Amino acid sequence: MSNIKHEILQANSAYAASFGKKRELPSRPVRNFLILTCIDARLDPAKFAGLAEGDAHVFRNAGGRATDDAIRSLVISHKMLGTREWFVIQHTDCGMRSFDDATIARLLDTSLGMATCVDGVWSNRDNAGGSAEGHAVTWYAGREPRAALLDDVRRIRNHPLVSPEVVVHGLVFDVATGALTEVEEATAIGHATVHGKA
């Protein structure tokens, strides 16, 4: 049995003991920006963007994609909580590039358990029962970072619920160096102020 829960609670106990004035932080991000990025464990937005608690909103999903739920959160972040700039950050060596939507749907057909990848080929560890529902999901898999970034910034910029006042930036994080690089074409799309023109 994993001891991870105990480790997390122990670490939280130490964190809470020194929480102090952080209890006074507002829910509105004091630096008025949001980061949309991937769940990859190698990415730590607090570190690569120099954030402290209360500075910014961070929304993460598999692939860091502008899904319907991501856009819902971005719109709330601006409309109700005052963010004025959004940073869409893709990264190199993303695991989402190792499969496509058809592959994950096929794997889920026969098993809901974990899959493994050997020599670039994905397979289920067992066939203990699956579901065809995976074919109805858009998984946003298989895109290289720059193409995904351009698609996502364009989708955000052109969404009818996104204010033209919001500035959207497009960047790529390099997992080998820790460096962020702006993709100027994506940022140019994100800086457009008239919907339908990106």
Stockholm file with secondary structure:
# STOCKHOLM 1.0

chainA/1-198         MSNIKHEILQANSAYAASFGKKRELPSRPVRNFLILTCIDARLDPAKFAGLAEGDAHVFRNAGGRATDDAIRSLVISHKMLGTREWFVIQHTDCGMRSFDDATIARLLDTSLGMATCVDGVWSNRDNAGGSAEGHAVTWYAGREPRAALLDDVRRIRNHPLVSPEVVVHGLVFDVATGALTEVEEATAIGHATVHGKA
#=GR chainA/1-198 SS CCCHHHHHHHHHHHHHHTCGGGGGCCSSCTTCEEEEEECCTTCCHHHHTTCCTTSEEEEEETTCCCCHHHHHHHHHHHHTTCCCEEEEEEESSCGGGGSCHHHHHHHHHHBSSCEEEETTEEEESCCSBCCGGGGGSCCCCSCCHHHHHHHHHHHHHHCTTSCTTCEEEEEEECTTTCCEEECHHHHHHHTCCSTTCC
#=GC SS_cons         CCCHHHHHHHHHHHHHHTCGGGGGCCSSCTTCEEEEEECCTTCCHHHHTTCCTTSEEEEEETTCCCCHHHHHHHHHHHHTTCCCEEEEEEESSCGGGGSCHHHHHHHHHHBSSCEEEETTEEEESCCSBCCGGGGGSCCCCSCCHHHHHHHHHHHHHHCTTSCTTCEEEEEEECTTTCCEEECHHHHHHHTCCSTTCC
//
